[in-house]
């Protein structure tokens, strides 16, 4: 009887564990489904705000062509673009085109979708290198500051983090450009690659518009190093902004984690301080960094506009600045709407990663 009772108890515990596991998976699925559905209203709200803000500044055709065309010519262009129709009709047509992947056309009749795919790869390449710099700077320095709390080095690192976060990215870029390009001559003044390298990479197939990948596909090692050398200063200018945030987050969360019971238990087992900090505490301290990744990517996309303009990095931000100078507000509207959708999607991806890493956010 004892064996039978034990077997029944094991069966009950197994069913309980299974149901608990099923409930956890269901909760995770429900959380991700809700976050996925929230992309639609978030993107709709962002696109709507961009649309009406562009209309508040006035008629985009008159703003772009005023003084260069006669009033009759402007009216003909407005009629062709549908800008003479009621604002709600324009809004409905804009949303319909947006859902079909049509972001409109520029003043020179170029599809904004083509502009996004041509120059967007350069922006995402710059953001990627900026994230590499942010992780390389923020995580190890934040860990060092936490393990040397209240020391002179900790105070210096905290001050540097605040300075990196507060300094305008275009100012940091200009300082880097002046010191390391003009005075010292260590790095190129601007551009994504040397002229001969860019011309050569135009013929690579398949062409990705990400010069680092294109250089790898081309198979010339010197081209790869040339592309990387051009990316150093822009990546530093953009990455230090987020690196300062990462440094402070890692420091604060690592200090809190080192006070946890599981850290005390690991030390009681005789583990060295290096193992406790590196293998146990740091992993838990990195979760908040993943949580704010969506916000950081949005900040870096905004900072890319100024960074690309400073270093003549011909990406989406550079083109956006050019369209602003030309008063091509339809192109500005399309690019900003695309960036808004990218930010909404990236926020969902980050939330999904956090949910998989940290079970506490599922409930």
C-alpha positions as CSV (number, residue, x, y, z in Angstrom):
1,X,0.0,0.0,0.0
2,X,2.8,2.3,0.8
3,X,4.3,1.9,-2.7
4,X,0.9,2.4,-4.3
5,X,0.4,5.6,-2.3
6,X,3.8,6.9,-3.2
7,X,3.1,6.2,-6.9
8,X,-0.2,8.1,-6.7
9,X,1.5,11.0,-4.9
10,X,4.2,11.2,-7.6
11,X,1.5,11.1,-10.3
12,X,-0.3,14.0,-8.6
13,X,2.9,16.0,-8.3
14,X,3.7,15.4,-12.0
15,X,0.3,16.6,-13.1
16,X,0.7,19.6,-10.9
17,X,4.1,20.5,-12.3
18,X,2.7,20.0,-15.8
19,X,-0.2,22.2,-15.2
20,X,2.1,24.8,-13.6
21,X,4.3,24.7,-16.6
22,X,1.4,24.9,-19.0
23,X,0.1,28.0,-17.1
24,X,3.4,29.7,-17.3
25,X,3.7,29.0,-21.0
26,X,0.1,30.3,-21.5
27,X,0.9,33.4,-19.5
28,X,4.0,34.0,-21.6
29,X,1.9,33.5,-24.8
30,X,-0.8,35.9,-23.6
31,X,1.8,38.5,-22.6
32,X,3.5,38.4,-26.0
33,X,0.1,38.4,-27.8
34,X,-1.0,41.5,-26.0
35,X,2.3,43.2,-26.7
36,X,2.1,42.2,-30.4
37,X,-1.4,43.6,-30.7
38,X,-0.3,46.9,-29.0
39,X,2.0,47.5,-32.0
40,X,-1.0,48.4,-34.1
41,X,-2.5,51.2,-32.0
42,X,1.0,52.5,-31.1
43,X,2.0,52.7,-34.8
44,X,-1.3,54.2,-35.7
45,X,-1.0,56.9,-33.0
46,X,2.6,57.8,-34.1
47,X,1.7,57.9,-37.8
48,X,-1.4,60.0,-37.1
49,X,0.6,62.5,-35.0
50,X,3.2,62.8,-37.7
51,X,0.6,63.3,-40.4
52,X,-1.2,66.1,-38.7
53,X,2.0,67.8,-37.5
54,X,3.1,68.0,-41.1
55,X,-0.2,69.6,-42.0
56,X,0.0,72.1,-39.2
57,X,3.1,73.7,-40.7
58,X,1.1,74.4,-43.9
59,X,0.8,73.2,-47.4
60,X,3.9,71.0,-48.2
61,X,3.9,71.9,-51.9
62,X,3.8,75.7,-51.2
63,X,6.4,75.3,-48.6
64,X,8.8,73.5,-50.9
65,X,8.1,75.3,-54.2
66,X,7.0,78.7,-53.0
67,X,8.9,81.4,-54.9
68,X,10.1,79.0,-57.5
69,X,6.8,78.3,-59.2
70,X,3.8,80.4,-60.1
71,X,0.6,80.1,-58.1
72,X,-1.0,78.2,-61.0
73,X,1.8,75.7,-61.2
74,X,1.6,75.2,-57.4
75,X,-2.2,74.6,-57.6
76,X,-1.7,72.0,-60.4
77,X,0.9,70.1,-58.2
78,X,-1.4,70.3,-55.2
79,X,-4.3,68.9,-57.3
80,X,-2.1,66.1,-58.6
81,X,-0.9,65.3,-55.0
82,X,-4.5,65.4,-53.7
83,X,-3.8,68.2,-51.3
84,X,-6.8,70.2,-52.4
85,X,-9.1,67.6,-50.9
86,X,-10.5,67.7,-47.3
87,X,-7.9,66.8,-44.6
88,X,-9.9,63.7,-43.5
89,X,-9.9,62.4,-47.1
90,X,-6.1,62.9,-47.3
91,X,-5.7,61.2,-43.9
92,X,-7.8,58.2,-45.0
93,X,-5.8,57.9,-48.3
94,X,-2.5,58.2,-46.4
95,X,-3.4,55.4,-44.0
96,X,-4.6,53.2,-46.9
97,X,-1.3,53.7,-48.7
98,X,0.7,53.2,-45.5
99,X,-0.9,49.9,-44.8
100,X,0.1,48.8,-48.4
101,X,3.7,50.0,-47.7
102,X,3.4,53.2,-49.7
103,X,5.0,56.1,-47.7
104,X,4.4,58.6,-50.5
105,X,6.7,60.3,-53.0
106,X,9.4,63.0,-52.7
107,X,9.2,66.3,-54.6
108,X,11.5,64.8,-57.3
109,X,8.9,61.9,-57.7
110,X,11.1,59.3,-56.0
111,X,9.2,56.7,-54.0
112,X,10.0,57.1,-50.2
113,X,10.0,53.3,-49.9
114,X,13.0,53.2,-52.2
115,X,14.7,56.0,-50.2
116,X,14.1,54.0,-47.0
117,X,15.5,50.8,-48.4
118,X,18.5,52.5,-50.0
119,X,19.6,54.7,-47.0
120,X,18.0,52.8,-44.1
121,X,20.6,50.1,-44.2
122,X,23.3,52.7,-43.6
123,X,21.5,54.0,-40.5
124,X,20.9,50.6,-39.0
125,X,24.6,49.8,-39.6
126,X,25.6,53.0,-37.7
127,X,23.1,52.1,-34.9
128,X,24.6,48.6,-34.7
129,X,28.2,49.9,-34.3
130,X,26.9,52.5,-31.8
131,X,25.3,49.6,-29.7
132,X,28.6,47.7,-29.9
133,X,30.4,50.8,-28.4
134,X,27.7,51.2,-25.8
135,X,28.0,47.6,-24.6
136,X,31.8,47.7,-24.7
137,X,31.9,50.9,-22.7
138,X,28.9,50.7,-20.4
139,X,29.0,47.1,-19.1
140,X,32.6,46.7,-18.0
141,X,32.9,50.2,-16.7
142,X,29.6,49.9,-14.8
143,X,30.8,46.6,-13.3
144,X,34.1,48.2,-12.3
145,X,32.2,51.2,-10.7
146,X,29.9,48.8,-8.7
147,X,32.8,46.7,-7.4
148,X,34.7,49.9,-6.4
149,X,31.8,51.7,-4.9
150,X,32.4,55.2,-3.4
151,X,36.0,55.3,-4.6
152,X,37.5,58.1,-6.6
153,X,37.3,56.0,-9.8
154,X,33.6,55.3,-9.1
155,X,32.9,59.0,-8.8
156,X,34.9,59.8,-11.9
157,X,33.0,57.1,-13.9
158,X,29.6,58.4,-12.7
159,X,30.6,61.9,-13.7
160,X,31.8,60.7,-17.1
161,X,28.5,58.8,-17.6
162,X,26.4,61.9,-16.9
163,X,28.6,63.9,-19.2
164,X,28.3,61.4,-22.0
165,X,24.5,61.3,-21.6
166,X,24.1,65.1,-21.3
167,X,26.5,66.2,-24.1
168,X,24.8,66.8,-27.4
169,X,25.7,64.1,-29.9
170,X,26.5,66.6,-32.7
171,X,28.9,68.5,-30.4
172,X,30.7,65.3,-29.4
173,X,30.9,64.3,-33.1
174,X,32.4,67.7,-34.0
175,X,34.9,67.5,-31.2
176,X,36.0,64.0,-32.3
177,X,36.2,65.1,-35.9
178,X,38.3,68.2,-35.0
179,X,40.7,66.3,-32.7
180,X,41.1,62.9,-34.3
181,X,40.5,63.8,-38.0
182,X,41.7,67.4,-38.5
183,X,44.4,67.8,-35.8
184,X,45.8,64.2,-35.5
185,X,44.8,62.8,-38.8
186,X,44.1,59.4,-37.4
187,X,40.6,58.9,-38.8
188,X,38.8,60.0,-42.0
189,X,36.9,63.3,-41.8
190,X,33.6,61.8,-43.0
191,X,31.8,59.4,-45.2
192,X,31.1,55.6,-44.9
193,X,34.2,54.5,-46.9
194,X,36.9,55.9,-49.2
195,X,35.7,57.0,-52.7
196,X,37.4,54.1,-54.5
197,X,36.0,51.6,-52.0
198,X,32.5,52.9,-52.4
199,X,32.7,52.8,-56.2
200,X,34.0,49.2,-56.1
201,X,31.3,48.1,-53.7
202,X,28.6,49.4,-56.0
203,X,29.1,46.3,-58.1
204,X,29.0,43.6,-55.4
205,X,26.2,41.1,-55.7
206,X,24.0,40.6,-53.8
207,X,24.1,44.3,-52.7
208,X,22.9,44.8,-49.1
209,X,23.7,48.6,-48.8
210,X,25.5,47.7,-45.5
211,X,29.0,48.5,-46.5
212,X,30.6,46.1,-43.9
213,X,28.7,43.2,-45.3
214,X,29.2,44.3,-48.9
215,X,33.0,44.5,-48.2
216,X,32.9,41.0,-46.8
217,X,31.0,39.7,-49.9
218,X,33.5,41.5,-52.1
219,X,36.3,39.5,-50.5
220,X,38.9,42.3,-50.2
221,X,40.3,42.6,-46.7
222,X,41.5,46.2,-47.2
223,X,38.0,47.2,-48.0
224,X,36.7,45.7,-44.8
225,X,39.2,47.6,-42.7
226,X,38.5,50.8,-44.6
227,X,34.8,50.6,-43.9
228,X,35.5,49.8,-40.2
229,X,38.0,52.7,-40.0
230,X,35.4,55.2,-41.3
231,X,32.8,53.9,-38.7
232,X,35.0,54.4,-35.6
233,X,34.3,58.1,-34.9
234,X,30.5,58.1,-35.8
235,X,30.0,54.9,-33.7
236,X,31.9,56.5,-30.7
237,X,29.9,59.7,-31.0
238,X,26.6,57.9,-31.1
239,X,27.5,55.0,-28.8
240,X,28.8,57.0,-25.9
241,X,25.4,58.5,-25.4
242,X,23.9,55.1,-24.7
243,X,27.0,53.9,-23.0
244,X,26.6,56.4,-20.2
245,X,23.1,55.1,-19.6
246,X,24.3,51.5,-19.5
247,X,27.1,52.3,-17.2
248,X,24.8,53.8,-14.6
249,X,22.2,51.0,-14.9
250,X,24.8,48.3,-14.5
251,X,26.4,50.0,-11.5
252,X,23.1,50.6,-9.7
253,X,21.7,47.1,-10.4
254,X,24.9,45.3,-9.7
255,X,25.2,47.0,-6.3
256,X,21.6,45.9,-5.4
257,X,22.3,42.4,-6.7
258,X,25.4,42.0,-4.6
259,X,23.2,42.5,-1.5
260,X,20.9,39.6,-2.5
261,X,20.6,36.4,-0.5
262,X,21.7,34.2,-3.4
263,X,25.0,36.2,-3.6
264,X,25.6,35.7,0.1
265,X,24.9,31.9,-0.4
266,X,27.4,31.7,-3.2
267,X,30.0,33.4,-1.1
268,X,29.2,31.0,1.8
269,X,30.0,28.1,-0.5
270,X,33.5,29.4,-0.9
271,X,33.2,30.9,-4.4
272,X,35.7,33.6,-5.2
273,X,34.6,37.2,-5.6
274,X,35.4,37.1,-9.3
275,X,33.1,34.1,-9.9
276,X,30.3,35.6,-7.7
277,X,30.4,38.9,-9.5
278,X,31.0,37.6,-13.0
279,X,28.9,34.4,-13.1
280,X,26.0,35.2,-10.7
281,X,25.5,38.9,-10.0
282,X,26.4,40.5,-13.4
283,X,23.9,38.3,-15.3
284,X,21.0,39.5,-13.1
285,X,22.2,43.1,-13.3
286,X,22.0,43.0,-17.1
287,X,18.3,42.4,-17.3
288,X,17.3,46.1,-16.8
289,X,19.6,47.0,-19.7
290,X,17.6,44.7,-22.0
291,X,14.5,46.3,-20.7
292,X,15.5,49.8,-21.7
293,X,16.9,48.7,-25.1
294,X,13.8,49.8,-26.9
295,X,14.1,53.3,-25.6
296,X,17.9,53.3,-26.3
297,X,17.4,52.3,-29.9
298,X,14.8,55.1,-30.3
299,X,17.3,57.5,-28.9
300,X,20.0,56.3,-31.2
301,X,17.8,56.6,-34.2
302,X,17.1,60.2,-33.3
303,X,20.8,60.8,-32.6
304,X,21.7,59.2,-35.9
305,X,20.2,62.2,-37.7
306,X,22.8,64.5,-36.1
307,X,25.6,62.0,-36.2
308,X,25.1,61.3,-39.9
309,X,25.0,65.0,-40.7
310,X,28.1,65.7,-38.8
311,X,30.1,62.9,-40.4
312,X,28.4,63.0,-43.8
313,X,27.3,59.4,-43.2
314,X,24.7,59.1,-46.0
315,X,22.0,57.2,-44.2
316,X,18.3,57.9,-43.5
317,X,19.1,60.6,-40.9
318,X,21.3,62.4,-43.5
319,X,18.6,62.2,-46.1
320,X,16.0,63.5,-43.5
321,X,18.1,66.5,-42.9
322,X,18.5,67.1,-46.6
323,X,14.7,66.9,-47.1
324,X,14.2,69.3,-44.2
325,X,16.5,71.8,-45.9
326,X,14.6,71.4,-49.1
327,X,11.3,71.7,-47.3
328,X,10.1,68.4,-48.7
329,X,7.7,67.7,-45.9
330,X,6.0,64.8,-47.6
331,X,9.4,62.9,-47.6
332,X,10.0,64.0,-44.0
333,X,6.6,62.6,-43.1
334,X,7.2,59.3,-44.8
335,X,10.7,58.8,-43.2
336,X,9.6,59.8,-39.7
337,X,6.5,57.5,-40.0
338,X,8.8,54.6,-41.0
339,X,11.2,55.3,-38.0
340,X,8.1,55.3,-35.7
341,X,7.0,51.9,-36.9
342,X,10.6,50.5,-36.5
343,X,10.7,51.8,-32.9
344,X,7.3,50.2,-32.1
345,X,8.4,46.9,-33.6
346,X,11.8,47.0,-31.7
347,X,10.0,47.7,-28.5
348,X,8.0,44.5,-29.0
349,X,11.1,42.5,-29.8
350,X,12.8,43.8,-26.6
351,X,9.7,43.0,-24.5
352,X,9.7,39.4,-25.9
353,X,13.4,39.0,-25.1
354,X,12.9,40.3,-21.5
355,X,9.9,37.9,-21.1
356,X,12.0,35.0,-22.1
357,X,14.8,35.9,-19.8
358,X,12.9,37.2,-16.7
359,X,9.7,35.2,-15.9
360,X,8.6,37.9,-13.5
361,X,7.3,40.1,-16.4
362,X,4.8,37.4,-17.6
363,X,2.3,37.9,-14.8
